[in-house]
Amino acid sequence: MSDPLRLMGLAEAATFLGVSKQRVGQLDETRPKGFPPPVTRLACGPVWLAQDIERFASTWDHKPGRPKKDRKE
């Protein structure tokens, strides 16, 4: 028997990726290379196939924290 359909919402994707739900929302809006489109959108938000988020995570060059601003001196 094959694996059951595994889904992720914002909270599950955020936990898996190690970021906030807001950041996952930003990734969904900006769609960086490799970030999957949701399979559907419900009242609670977007829903992805877990395997799509896992595939993205395996290639994502994630740098924690905010990017440093250029300082003008």
N, C-alpha and C positions, 0 to 999 in steps of 0.2 A: 504494500500500500504506500502511496506517495505521501509526502509531507502535506499537512493541511495548509490551506491558504493562510499566510501570515501577513498581517497588515500593521502599519504604523501610522499613528496620528502625529500631531505636533509634539506632544509630550514624549512619546516613545522614540521618535526620531531624535529629539533633542538629547534625551538620555543616552541613546546609542552613540551619537556624534560627540557628546561631551560639551554641548553648547546650550544656550537658552532657547526656549520656545520662540522668542522674538527673533533670534538669529536664524532659526530654521525658516521662519516666515520671510526673512530677508533673502535667504537662499532661494526660496520658492519664487519670490518676486524677480530677483535678478538673474536667476538660473545660470550660475557659473558652469563652466564646461563640466559635463558629466552629471550635473544634478538632475534627477529624474522628475518628470512631470507627475503630479498626483494622478492616481487612477480614477479618483472622483473627489468631489468636494461636497461635504455634508454641512449641516447647520453648525456642527462643532469644528469644522475646518477641513483642510485637505487630508487625504488619506493616500498613503503610498504602499506599494508592495515592499515588504521587509527586505527582500532580496535586492531590490533596486537601491534602497538606502545603503545596504551593506556593500554593494558594488561601488557606489559613490565613495563611501568612507575608505575603501581600500586604495583609492587613487587620489584622494583629496589632500592637498598640501595645506594642512590646517596649522595656522600659527595662532596660539592663544593670545588673548588680550587685544587691546585696541592698537591699531597701527600708530606709530609715532608720527606726530606732526612735525613738519619742517620748522625749525626755530630760526627766526630772523633776528639777528643780533646787530 
